[in-house]
Amino acid sequence: MDGIPPERVVTDSWPALHGRPVLRRTVAVGLVLCVSVAAALVVRGVNALTVGGTGHETDRDRAERLAGLHPSQHPGVGRYYVPVGAVYAHTSDGAPVAYLHYRLGGGKAPGVGDFLSAYDLPSPGPAAPLPPDLVAALGGDEPAEAPELPEGPPTTPTVLPTDSASASASDSPPPPPSPTPSPTLTEDAPVPAEDADPDADPDAEPTPTPTPDDDPSAITPTPTPTPLPTLTPTWTPTPTPAHARRIYVATIPGGLPGAADIYIRATG
């Protein structure tokens, strides 16, 4: 029709493609591949910038991170568990507190044993009552008590010296000083020249020196070494710190082997 410009094709921009269909297909496939690779790089870059960031973090992510069960905190596990209930709040003094509830189906599905091994947790201990704030926060059918996982380091005794001011850094006390031998007084000991009387008669008999038998005060006392303080070990137990995380494992009555409800309370 007159007045309507003809439709432009790729060969109009690239005259070299006229009459060469194989080259046209090659160029078209190359353009598609370039666009696909560019789109994949853009998506990968966006994911790399957003992974680990806190801009889009939800309360569930904060609660898992506070409890130490966030997937990013266990990159080598290869699997992770999603809580069916998660509450992130703050206490009256402003400290963060997290409440988590995991439900494990057991049987062919992962059970409580797999959960404990995935997060390197110990086996449950004796039953303990659940904290009231945990029950109030989750607001479900939590039991009154459940076996609690042991947390915290064991009590370690320390040895303290009785006299800390004079205690040595070494475990063994230093050797006592050797006593200085006292000179022995004899009757034939001559009077030193510097102590002799210049007016004395040289032919006169010398005055005998008193012996310990004649004068007890002439005995020179032997110095006695001062005894060192004795280090007496005092066993002082180190107090166990307050639990920052408390985990309870409640077996589901009538459930499959390994089925359990796991309740967690964690504070920052």
C-alpha atoms as an extended CHARMM CRD file, in Angstrom:
* protein
*
       268  EXT
         1         1  MET       CA              0.0000000000        0.0000000000        0.0000000000  PROA      1               0.0000000000
         2         2  ASP       CA              1.1330000000        3.5220000000       -0.7470000000  PROA      2               0.0000000000
         3         3  GLY       CA              2.2850000000        5.5970000000        2.2140000000  PROA      3               0.0000000000
         4         4  ILE       CA              3.1210000000        2.6280000000        4.4870000000  PROA      4               0.0000000000
         5         5  PRO       CA              6.8690000000        1.9630000000        4.8700000000  PROA      5               0.0000000000
         6         6  PRO       CA              7.9710000000       -1.6340000000        4.3000000000  PROA      6               0.0000000000
         7         7  GLU       CA              8.6610000000       -3.8130000000        7.3760000000  PROA      7               0.0000000000
         8         8  ARG       CA             12.3050000000       -3.8780000000        8.3930000000  PROA      8               0.0000000000
         9         9  VAL       CA             14.0530000000       -7.1520000000        9.1250000000  PROA      9               0.0000000000
        10        10  VAL       CA             17.4310000000       -8.0170000000       10.5840000000  PROA      10              0.0000000000
        11        11  THR       CA             18.9980000000       -8.3040000000        7.1600000000  PROA      11              0.0000000000
        12        12  ASP       CA             18.1190000000       -4.6650000000        6.4930000000  PROA      12              0.0000000000
        13        13  SER       CA             20.4730000000       -3.5730000000        9.3030000000  PROA      13              0.0000000000
        14        14  TRP       CA             23.1630000000       -6.0910000000        8.3680000000  PROA      14              0.0000000000
        15        15  PRO       CA             23.4530000000       -6.2140000000        4.5900000000  PROA      15              0.0000000000
        16        16  ALA       CA             26.0400000000       -8.9650000000        4.9290000000  PROA      16              0.0000000000
        17        17  LEU       CA             23.2470000000      -11.3890000000        5.9720000000  PROA      17              0.0000000000
        18        18  HSD       CA             21.4290000000      -11.1230000000        2.6280000000  PROA      18              0.0000000000
        19        19  GLY       CA             21.1520000000      -14.5280000000        1.0640000000  PROA      19              0.0000000000
        20        20  ARG       CA             22.9870000000      -16.2920000000        3.9440000000  PROA      20              0.0000000000
        21        21  PRO       CA             20.3950000000      -18.1720000000        6.0740000000  PROA      21              0.0000000000
        22        22  VAL       CA             22.9540000000      -20.1560000000        8.0940000000  PROA      22              0.0000000000
        23        23  LEU       CA             24.6920000000      -17.0110000000        9.2100000000  PROA      23              0.0000000000
        24        24  ARG       CA             21.3560000000      -15.4340000000       10.1290000000  PROA      24              0.0000000000
        25        25  ARG       CA             20.4490000000      -18.4010000000       12.3620000000  PROA      25              0.0000000000
        26        26  THR       CA             23.8790000000      -18.3070000000       13.9900000000  PROA      26              0.0000000000
        27        27  VAL       CA             23.5290000000      -14.6150000000       14.8060000000  PROA      27              0.0000000000
        28        28  ALA       CA             20.0160000000      -15.1340000000       16.2000000000  PROA      28              0.0000000000
        29        29  VAL       CA             21.1400000000      -18.0000000000       18.4600000000  PROA      29              0.0000000000
        30        30  GLY       CA             24.1280000000      -15.9760000000       19.6540000000  PROA      30              0.0000000000
        31        31  LEU       CA             21.9010000000      -13.0360000000       20.5960000000  PROA      31              0.0000000000
        32        32  VAL       CA             19.5790000000      -15.3160000000       22.5730000000  PROA      32              0.0000000000
        33        33  LEU       CA             22.4850000000      -16.8670000000       24.4250000000  PROA      33              0.0000000000
        34        34  CYS       CA             23.9610000000      -13.4740000000       25.2850000000  PROA      34              0.0000000000
        35        35  VAL       CA             20.6530000000      -12.2530000000       26.6900000000  PROA      35              0.0000000000
        36        36  SER       CA             20.2120000000      -15.4450000000       28.7310000000  PROA      36              0.0000000000
        37        37  VAL       CA             23.7140000000      -15.2740000000       30.2080000000  PROA      37              0.0000000000
        38        38  ALA       CA             23.2880000000      -11.5910000000       31.0520000000  PROA      38              0.0000000000
        39        39  ALA       CA             19.9790000000      -12.2990000000       32.8230000000  PROA      39              0.0000000000
        40        40  ALA       CA             21.5290000000      -15.1720000000       34.8180000000  PROA      40              0.0000000000
        41        41  LEU       CA             24.4160000000      -12.9720000000       35.9110000000  PROA      41              0.0000000000
        42        42  VAL       CA             22.0250000000      -10.2560000000       37.0500000000  PROA      42              0.0000000000
        43        43  VAL       CA             19.9710000000      -12.7150000000       39.0980000000  PROA      43              0.0000000000
        44        44  ARG       CA             23.0930000000      -14.2420000000       40.6300000000  PROA      44              0.0000000000
        45        45  GLY       CA             24.4360000000      -10.8270000000       41.5660000000  PROA      45              0.0000000000
        46        46  VAL       CA             21.1920000000       -9.8310000000       43.2440000000  PROA      46              0.0000000000
        47        47  ASN       CA             21.1470000000      -13.0620000000       45.2550000000  PROA      47              0.0000000000
        48        48  ALA       CA             24.7710000000      -12.5890000000       46.2990000000  PROA      48              0.0000000000
        49        49  LEU       CA             23.9970000000       -9.0990000000       47.5690000000  PROA      49              0.0000000000
        50        50  THR       CA             20.8800000000      -10.1020000000       49.4800000000  PROA      50              0.0000000000
        51        51  VAL       CA             22.0270000000      -13.3830000000       51.0680000000  PROA      51              0.0000000000
        52        52  GLY       CA             22.9900000000      -12.8180000000       54.6890000000  PROA      52              0.0000000000
        53        53  GLY       CA             21.6210000000       -9.3070000000       54.7500000000  PROA      53              0.0000000000
        54        54  THR       CA             19.2130000000       -8.1190000000       57.4010000000  PROA      54              0.0000000000
        55        55  GLY       CA             17.1480000000       -5.8550000000       55.1950000000  PROA      55              0.0000000000
        56        56  HSD       CA             14.4960000000       -8.5180000000       54.4710000000  PROA      56              0.0000000000
        57        57  GLU       CA             14.9570000000      -10.5670000000       57.6410000000  PROA      57              0.0000000000
        58        58  THR       CA             11.7230000000      -11.7000000000       59.2470000000  PROA      58              0.0000000000
        59        59  ASP       CA             10.9480000000      -12.3490000000       62.9020000000  PROA      59              0.0000000000
        60        60  ARG       CA             11.3300000000      -16.0590000000       62.2370000000  PROA      60              0.0000000000
        61        61  ASP       CA             14.8460000000      -15.4760000000       60.8820000000  PROA      61              0.0000000000
        62        62  ARG       CA             15.7300000000      -13.3670000000       63.9220000000  PROA      62              0.0000000000
        63        63  ALA       CA             14.3470000000      -15.9870000000       66.2910000000  PROA      63              0.0000000000
        64        64  GLU       CA             16.2650000000      -18.8050000000       64.5730000000  PROA      64              0.0000000000
        65        65  ARG       CA             19.4500000000      -16.7620000000       64.5460000000  PROA      65              0.0000000000
        66        66  LEU       CA             19.1330000000      -15.9080000000       68.2390000000  PROA      66              0.0000000000
        67        67  ALA       CA             18.6270000000      -19.5990000000       69.0500000000  PROA      67              0.0000000000
        68        68  GLY       CA             21.6090000000      -20.5880000000       66.8970000000  PROA      68              0.0000000000
        69        69  LEU       CA             19.4810000000      -22.6830000000       64.5250000000  PROA      69              0.0000000000
        70        70  HSD       CA             19.4350000000      -20.4750000000       61.4320000000  PROA      70              0.0000000000
        71        71  PRO       CA             20.4750000000      -22.2580000000       58.2070000000  PROA      71              0.0000000000
        72        72  SER       CA             23.2770000000      -19.7380000000       57.6560000000  PROA      72              0.0000000000
        73        73  GLN       CA             24.7790000000      -20.7590000000       61.0160000000  PROA      73              0.0000000000
        74        74  HSD       CA             25.0510000000      -24.4040000000       59.9150000000  PROA      74              0.0000000000
        75        75  PRO       CA             26.2170000000      -24.2770000000       56.2910000000  PROA      75              0.0000000000
        76        76  GLY       CA             27.7390000000      -27.7510000000       56.3000000000  PROA      76              0.0000000000
        77        77  VAL       CA             24.6040000000      -29.5860000000       57.4270000000  PROA      77              0.0000000000
        78        78  GLY       CA             22.9600000000      -29.6250000000       54.0160000000  PROA      78              0.0000000000
        79        79  ARG       CA             19.4570000000      -29.5570000000       55.4940000000  PROA      79              0.0000000000
        80        80  TYR       CA             17.5200000000      -27.4390000000       57.9290000000  PROA      80              0.0000000000
        81        81  TYR       CA             14.2240000000      -27.4440000000       59.7740000000  PROA      81              0.0000000000
        82        82  VAL       CA             11.4710000000      -24.8550000000       59.5160000000  PROA      82              0.0000000000
        83        83  PRO       CA              9.6700000000      -24.0540000000       62.7830000000  PROA      83              0.0000000000
        84        84  VAL       CA              5.8850000000      -24.2450000000       62.8390000000  PROA      84              0.0000000000
        85        85  GLY       CA              5.8360000000      -21.4310000000       65.3920000000  PROA      85              0.0000000000
        86        86  ALA       CA              8.2760000000      -18.5790000000       65.9170000000  PROA      86              0.0000000000
        87        87  VAL       CA              8.0060000000      -15.4610000000       68.0780000000  PROA      87              0.0000000000
        88        88  TYR       CA             10.6610000000      -12.7650000000       68.3780000000  PROA      88              0.0000000000
        89        89  ALA       CA             10.1940000000      -10.1890000000       71.1350000000  PROA      89              0.0000000000
        90        90  HSD       CA             12.0390000000       -8.2480000000       73.8400000000  PROA      90              0.0000000000
        91        91  THR       CA             12.0080000000       -8.5660000000       77.6000000000  PROA      91              0.0000000000
        92        92  SER       CA             11.1690000000       -5.7220000000       79.9870000000  PROA      92              0.0000000000
        93        93  ASP       CA             14.8420000000       -4.6960000000       80.1180000000  PROA      93              0.0000000000
        94        94  GLY       CA             15.1420000000       -4.6210000000       76.3210000000  PROA      94              0.0000000000
        95        95  ALA       CA             16.9700000000       -7.9240000000       75.7990000000  PROA      95              0.0000000000
        96        96  PRO       CA             15.8620000000       -9.9430000000       72.7440000000  PROA      96              0.0000000000
        97        97  VAL       CA             14.0600000000      -13.2200000000       73.3830000000  PROA      97              0.0000000000
        98        98  ALA       CA             12.9970000000      -15.9030000000       70.9040000000  PROA      98              0.0000000000
        99        99  TYR       CA             10.4360000000      -18.7030000000       71.1620000000  PROA      99              0.0000000000
       100       100  LEU       CA             10.4980000000      -21.5440000000       68.6120000000  PROA      100             0.0000000000
       101       101  HSD       CA              8.3710000000      -24.6390000000       68.0800000000  PROA      101             0.0000000000
       102       102  TYR       CA              9.4910000000      -27.4580000000       65.7820000000  PROA      102             0.0000000000
       103       103  ARG       CA              7.2770000000      -30.4490000000       64.9970000000  PROA      103             0.0000000000
       104       104  LEU       CA              8.9660000000      -33.6270000000       63.7640000000  PROA      104             0.0000000000
       105       105  GLY       CA              6.8380000000      -36.3110000000       62.1380000000  PROA      105             0.0000000000
       106       106  GLY       CA              9.2140000000      -39.2240000000       62.6890000000  PROA      106             0.0000000000
       107       107  GLY       CA              8.9430000000      -42.5110000000       60.8530000000  PROA      107             0.0000000000
       108       108  LYS       CA             10.3840000000      -42.1590000000       57.3530000000  PROA      108             0.0000000000
       109       109  ALA       CA             10.4940000000      -38.3960000000       57.8520000000  PROA      109             0.0000000000
       110       110  PRO       CA             13.2990000000      -36.8760000000       59.9450000000  PROA      110             0.0000000000
       111       111  GLY       CA             12.8140000000      -37.4190000000       63.6590000000  PROA      111             0.0000000000
       112       112  VAL       CA             14.2230000000      -36.0710000000       66.8870000000  PROA      112             0.0000000000
       113       113  GLY       CA             17.4940000000      -37.9820000000       66.4880000000  PROA      113             0.0000000000
       114       114  ASP       CA             18.1780000000      -36.3920000000       63.1240000000  PROA      114             0.0000000000
       115       115  PHE       CA             17.3160000000      -32.9590000000       64.5160000000  PROA      115             0.0000000000
       116       116  LEU       CA             19.7600000000      -33.3210000000       67.4000000000  PROA      116             0.0000000000
       117       117  SER       CA             22.5650000000      -34.6040000000       65.1840000000  PROA      117             0.0000000000
       118       118  ALA       CA             21.9980000000      -31.9080000000       62.5520000000  PROA      118             0.0000000000
       119       119  TYR       CA             22.5020000000      -29.1190000000       65.0860000000  PROA      119             0.0000000000
       120       120  ASP       CA             25.0690000000      -31.0290000000       67.2370000000  PROA      120             0.0000000000
       121       121  LEU       CA             22.8190000000      -31.0750000000       70.3090000000  PROA      121             0.0000000000
       122       122  PRO       CA             23.0610000000      -33.4980000000       73.2690000000  PROA      122             0.0000000000
       123       123  SER       CA             20.4280000000      -36.0230000000       74.2280000000  PROA      123             0.0000000000
       124       124  PRO       CA             17.5270000000      -34.8480000000       76.4220000000  PROA      124             0.0000000000
       125       125  GLY       CA             17.9260000000      -35.0360000000       80.1690000000  PROA      125             0.0000000000
       126       126  PRO       CA             15.3600000000      -35.1660000000       82.9770000000  PROA      126             0.0000000000
       127       127  ALA       CA             11.9490000000      -33.5710000000       82.5730000000  PROA      127             0.0000000000
       128       128  ALA       CA             11.5920000000      -29.9240000000       83.5660000000  PROA      128             0.0000000000
       129       129  PRO       CA              8.6550000000      -27.5140000000       83.5110000000  PROA      129             0.0000000000
       130       130  LEU       CA              8.3710000000      -25.2550000000       80.4870000000  PROA      130             0.0000000000
       131       131  PRO       CA              8.8650000000      -21.5250000000       81.1930000000  PROA      131             0.0000000000
       132       132  PRO       CA              5.5370000000      -19.6850000000       81.5230000000  PROA      132             0.0000000000
       133       133  ASP       CA              6.5480000000      -17.0200000000       79.0060000000  PROA      133             0.0000000000
       134       134  LEU       CA              7.2910000000      -19.6930000000       76.3930000000  PROA      134             0.0000000000
       135       135  VAL       CA              3.8290000000      -21.2280000000       76.8100000000  PROA      135             0.0000000000
       136       136  ALA       CA              2.2120000000      -17.7920000000       76.6920000000  PROA      136             0.0000000000
       137       137  ALA       CA              4.1530000000      -16.7290000000       73.5950000000  PROA      137             0.0000000000
       138       138  LEU       CA              3.4430000000      -19.8340000000       71.5160000000  PROA      138             0.0000000000
       139       139  GLY       CA             -0.0990000000      -20.1830000000       72.7960000000  PROA      139             0.0000000000
       140       140  GLY       CA             -0.5630000000      -23.7610000000       71.6320000000  PROA      140             0.0000000000
       141       141  ASP       CA             -1.0170000000      -27.1360000000       73.2780000000  PROA      141             0.0000000000
       142       142  GLU       CA              2.3730000000      -27.1400000000       74.9830000000  PROA      142             0.0000000000
       143       143  PRO       CA              2.8170000000      -29.6890000000       77.7790000000  PROA      143             0.0000000000
       144       144  ALA       CA              3.4280000000      -28.6170000000       81.3440000000  PROA      144             0.0000000000
       145       145  GLU       CA              6.8740000000      -30.2470000000       81.3540000000  PROA      145             0.0000000000
       146       146  ALA       CA              9.1950000000      -32.0640000000       78.9730000000  PROA      146             0.0000000000
       147       147  PRO       CA             12.7480000000      -33.4940000000       78.9740000000  PROA      147             0.0000000000
       148       148  GLU       CA             15.2490000000      -30.6430000000       78.7560000000  PROA      148             0.0000000000
       149       149  LEU       CA             18.5530000000      -30.7190000000       76.9170000000  PROA      149             0.0000000000
       150       150  PRO       CA             21.5830000000      -30.0280000000       79.1230000000  PROA      150             0.0000000000
       151       151  GLU       CA             23.2140000000      -26.7340000000       78.3010000000  PROA      151             0.0000000000
       152       152  GLY       CA             26.3430000000      -24.9360000000       79.5670000000  PROA      152             0.0000000000
       153       153  PRO       CA             29.8610000000      -26.1070000000       80.4550000000  PROA      153             0.0000000000
       154       154  PRO       CA             30.4260000000      -28.4430000000       83.4380000000  PROA      154             0.0000000000
       155       155  THR       CA             31.6470000000      -27.1200000000       86.7490000000  PROA      155             0.0000000000
       156       156  THR       CA             35.4580000000      -27.0340000000       86.8500000000  PROA      156             0.0000000000
       157       157  PRO       CA             37.3440000000      -26.8440000000       90.1850000000  PROA      157             0.0000000000
       158       158  THR       CA             40.2140000000      -24.3850000000       90.4300000000  PROA      158             0.0000000000
       159       159  VAL       CA             43.2210000000      -24.4640000000       92.8090000000  PROA      159             0.0000000000
       160       160  LEU       CA             43.8840000000      -21.2230000000       94.6750000000  PROA      160             0.0000000000
       161       161  PRO       CA             46.8870000000      -20.6150000000       97.0260000000  PROA      161             0.0000000000
       162       162  THR       CA             46.1950000000      -19.8430000000      100.6930000000  PROA      162             0.0000000000
       163       163  ASP       CA             48.5880000000      -16.8690000000      100.7460000000  PROA      163             0.0000000000
       164       164  SER       CA             48.1480000000      -15.2520000000       97.3490000000  PROA      164             0.0000000000
       165       165  ALA       CA             50.5420000000      -12.3850000000       98.1720000000  PROA      165             0.0000000000
       166       166  SER       CA             53.5370000000      -14.6450000000       98.7550000000  PROA      166             0.0000000000
       167       167  ALA       CA             52.5930000000      -17.5170000000       96.4520000000  PROA      167             0.0000000000
       168       168  SER       CA             55.0280000000      -18.2460000000       93.6770000000  PROA      168             0.0000000000
       169       169  ALA       CA             54.0200000000      -18.5970000000       90.0700000000  PROA      169             0.0000000000
       170       170  SER       CA             55.5660000000      -22.0600000000       90.0310000000  PROA      170             0.0000000000
       171       171  ASP       CA             53.8360000000      -25.0570000000       91.5850000000  PROA      171             0.0000000000
       172       172  SER       CA             56.9790000000      -26.0070000000       93.5700000000  PROA      172             0.0000000000
       173       173  PRO       CA             58.3200000000      -23.5520000000       96.1990000000  PROA      173             0.0000000000
       174       174  PRO       CA             61.8640000000      -22.2120000000       95.7450000000  PROA      174             0.0000000000
       175       175  PRO       CA             64.6320000000      -24.0030000000       97.6880000000  PROA      175             0.0000000000
       176       176  PRO       CA             65.4300000000      -22.5340000000      101.1320000000  PROA      176             0.0000000000
       177       177  PRO       CA             68.6590000000      -20.4980000000      101.4670000000  PROA      177             0.0000000000
       178       178  SER       CA             71.7280000000      -22.3460000000      102.6810000000  PROA      178             0.0000000000
       179       179  PRO       CA             72.6430000000      -21.4610000000      106.3100000000  PROA      179             0.0000000000
       180       180  THR       CA             75.8500000000      -19.4730000000      106.7640000000  PROA      180             0.0000000000
       181       181  PRO       CA             78.4000000000      -21.4450000000      108.8930000000  PROA      181             0.0000000000
       182       182  SER       CA             79.4320000000      -19.6760000000      112.0620000000  PROA      182             0.0000000000
       183       183  PRO       CA             83.1210000000      -19.3550000000      112.9910000000  PROA      183             0.0000000000
       184       184  THR       CA             84.4450000000      -21.7190000000      115.6790000000  PROA      184             0.0000000000
       185       185  LEU       CA             86.0930000000      -20.0930000000      118.6630000000  PROA      185             0.0000000000
       186       186  THR       CA             89.2150000000      -21.7600000000      120.1040000000  PROA      186             0.0000000000
       187       187  GLU       CA             91.4110000000      -20.9670000000      123.0360000000  PROA      187             0.0000000000
       188       188  ASP       CA             94.5620000000      -20.6180000000      120.8710000000  PROA      188             0.0000000000
       189       189  ALA       CA             93.0830000000      -18.1380000000      118.4310000000  PROA      189             0.0000000000
       190       190  PRO       CA             95.4870000000      -15.1850000000      118.1730000000  PROA      190             0.0000000000
       191       191  VAL       CA             94.3400000000      -11.6390000000      118.5100000000  PROA      191             0.0000000000
       192       192  PRO       CA             94.3310000000       -9.9100000000      115.0900000000  PROA      192             0.0000000000
       193       193  ALA       CA             97.0360000000       -7.3140000000      114.6500000000  PROA      193             0.0000000000
       194       194  GLU       CA             94.6270000000       -4.4720000000      114.0800000000  PROA      194             0.0000000000
       195       195  ASP       CA             92.8880000000       -5.2490000000      117.3960000000  PROA      195             0.0000000000
       196       196  ALA       CA             96.1400000000       -5.5300000000      119.4750000000  PROA      196             0.0000000000
       197       197  ASP       CA             96.9530000000       -2.8910000000      122.0720000000  PROA      197             0.0000000000
       198       198  PRO       CA            100.0590000000       -0.8900000000      120.9400000000  PROA      198             0.0000000000
       199       199  ASP       CA            101.0820000000       -0.2020000000      124.6240000000  PROA      199             0.0000000000
       200       200  ALA       CA            100.9090000000       -3.8880000000      125.6370000000  PROA      200             0.0000000000
       201       201  ASP       CA            104.0800000000       -5.7240000000      126.6430000000  PROA      201             0.0000000000
       202       202  PRO       CA            105.0890000000       -8.0700000000      123.8230000000  PROA      202             0.0000000000
       203       203  ASP       CA            106.5720000000      -10.5220000000      126.3690000000  PROA      203             0.0000000000
       204       204  ALA       CA            103.3590000000      -10.7440000000      128.3700000000  PROA      204             0.0000000000
       205       205  GLU       CA            101.1740000000      -13.8020000000      128.0200000000  PROA      205             0.0000000000
       206       206  PRO       CA             98.1610000000      -13.2530000000      125.7560000000  PROA      206             0.0000000000
       207       207  THR       CA             94.7960000000      -13.0950000000      127.3400000000  PROA      207             0.0000000000
       208       208  PRO       CA             92.8960000000      -16.3070000000      126.5710000000  PROA      208             0.0000000000
       209       209  THR       CA             89.8360000000      -15.9410000000      124.3790000000  PROA      209             0.0000000000
       210       210  PRO       CA             86.6380000000      -17.0140000000      126.1490000000  PROA      210             0.0000000000
       211       211  THR       CA             85.1620000000      -20.2390000000      124.9150000000  PROA      211             0.0000000000
       212       212  PRO       CA             81.4720000000      -21.1510000000      124.7120000000  PROA      212             0.0000000000
       213       213  ASP       CA             81.8940000000      -23.1880000000      127.8890000000  PROA      213             0.0000000000
       214       214  ASP       CA             83.2060000000      -20.1340000000      129.7910000000  PROA      214             0.0000000000
       215       215  ASP       CA             80.8630000000      -17.5110000000      128.3420000000  PROA      215             0.0000000000
       216       216  PRO       CA             77.6220000000      -18.6700000000      126.6200000000  PROA      216             0.0000000000
       217       217  SER       CA             77.1420000000      -15.1460000000      125.2130000000  PROA      217             0.0000000000
       218       218  ALA       CA             80.2160000000      -15.6630000000      123.0310000000  PROA      218             0.0000000000
       219       219  ILE       CA             78.3220000000      -18.1360000000      120.8470000000  PROA      219             0.0000000000
       220       220  THR       CA             77.4700000000      -16.6420000000      117.4780000000  PROA      220             0.0000000000
       221       221  PRO       CA             73.8330000000      -17.5640000000      116.6290000000  PROA      221             0.0000000000
       222       222  THR       CA             73.2930000000      -19.4890000000      113.4100000000  PROA      222             0.0000000000
       223       223  PRO       CA             70.7170000000      -17.7980000000      111.1280000000  PROA      223             0.0000000000
       224       224  THR       CA             67.5540000000      -19.8160000000      110.7560000000  PROA      224             0.0000000000
       225       225  PRO       CA             65.9140000000      -19.7140000000      107.3110000000  PROA      225             0.0000000000
       226       226  THR       CA             62.4080000000      -18.2780000000      107.2790000000  PROA      226             0.0000000000
       227       227  PRO       CA             59.9100000000      -20.9920000000      106.3460000000  PROA      227             0.0000000000
       228       228  LEU       CA             57.9680000000      -20.3680000000      103.1580000000  PROA      228             0.0000000000
       229       229  PRO       CA             54.1740000000      -20.4250000000      103.2010000000  PROA      229             0.0000000000
       230       230  THR       CA             52.6080000000      -23.7550000000      102.3510000000  PROA      230             0.0000000000
       231       231  LEU       CA             50.3190000000      -23.7830000000       99.3340000000  PROA      231             0.0000000000
       232       232  THR       CA             47.1030000000      -25.4470000000      100.3660000000  PROA      232             0.0000000000
       233       233  PRO       CA             44.8260000000      -26.3440000000       97.4080000000  PROA      233             0.0000000000
       234       234  THR       CA             41.3940000000      -24.8140000000       97.8330000000  PROA      234             0.0000000000
       235       235  TRP       CA             38.6900000000      -26.2700000000       95.5980000000  PROA      235             0.0000000000
       236       236  THR       CA             36.4700000000      -23.4420000000       94.4680000000  PROA      236             0.0000000000
       237       237  PRO       CA             33.7330000000      -24.4520000000       91.9930000000  PROA      237             0.0000000000
       238       238  THR       CA             33.2410000000      -22.1220000000       89.0310000000  PROA      238             0.0000000000
       239       239  PRO       CA             29.5760000000      -21.1090000000       88.8220000000  PROA      239             0.0000000000
       240       240  THR       CA             27.7830000000      -22.2550000000       85.6990000000  PROA      240             0.0000000000
       241       241  PRO       CA             26.4850000000      -19.3050000000       83.6430000000  PROA      241             0.0000000000
       242       242  ALA       CA             22.7940000000      -18.7950000000       83.2340000000  PROA      242             0.0000000000
       243       243  HSD       CA             21.2340000000      -20.6290000000       80.3010000000  PROA      243             0.0000000000
       244       244  ALA       CA             20.9110000000      -18.4200000000       77.2270000000  PROA      244             0.0000000000
       245       245  ARG       CA             19.0300000000      -21.1880000000       75.4220000000  PROA      245             0.0000000000
       246       246  ARG       CA             16.6960000000      -23.8210000000       76.8140000000  PROA      246             0.0000000000
       247       247  ILE       CA             15.4670000000      -26.6780000000       74.6310000000  PROA      247             0.0000000000
       248       248  TYR       CA             12.6680000000      -29.1010000000       75.5200000000  PROA      248             0.0000000000
       249       249  VAL       CA             11.8040000000      -32.2870000000       73.6340000000  PROA      249             0.0000000000
       250       250  ALA       CA              8.2710000000      -33.6330000000       74.1070000000  PROA      250             0.0000000000
       251       251  THR       CA              7.4260000000      -36.9880000000       72.5320000000  PROA      251             0.0000000000
       252       252  ILE       CA              4.1380000000      -36.9900000000       70.6500000000  PROA      252             0.0000000000
       253       253  PRO       CA              1.8470000000      -39.5950000000       72.2800000000  PROA      253             0.0000000000
       254       254  GLY       CA              0.7750000000      -42.2230000000       69.7670000000  PROA      254             0.0000000000
       255       255  GLY       CA              3.0950000000      -40.8160000000       67.0980000000  PROA      255             0.0000000000
       256       256  LEU       CA              5.6130000000      -42.5760000000       64.9030000000  PROA      256             0.0000000000
       257       257  PRO       CA              9.0840000000      -43.4100000000       66.2100000000  PROA      257             0.0000000000
       258       258  GLY       CA             11.0690000000      -40.1970000000       66.4200000000  PROA      258             0.0000000000
       259       259  ALA       CA              8.0160000000      -37.9400000000       66.3680000000  PROA      259             0.0000000000
       260       260  ALA       CA              8.3820000000      -35.0900000000       68.8240000000  PROA      260             0.0000000000
       261       261  ASP       CA              7.6320000000      -31.4520000000       69.5340000000  PROA      261             0.0000000000
       262       262  ILE       CA             10.6670000000      -29.3010000000       70.2600000000  PROA      262             0.0000000000
       263       263  TYR       CA             10.2330000000      -26.0500000000       72.2020000000  PROA      263             0.0000000000
       264       264  ILE       CA             13.0530000000      -23.5300000000       72.4480000000  PROA      264             0.0000000000
       265       265  ARG       CA             13.4810000000      -20.3620000000       74.4660000000  PROA      265             0.0000000000
       266       266  ALA       CA             16.5750000000      -18.2730000000       73.7030000000  PROA      266             0.0000000000
       267       267  THR       CA             17.7210000000      -14.9020000000       75.0350000000  PROA      267             0.0000000000
       268       268  GLY       CA             20.4060000000      -12.5510000000       73.8200000000  PROA      268             0.0000000000
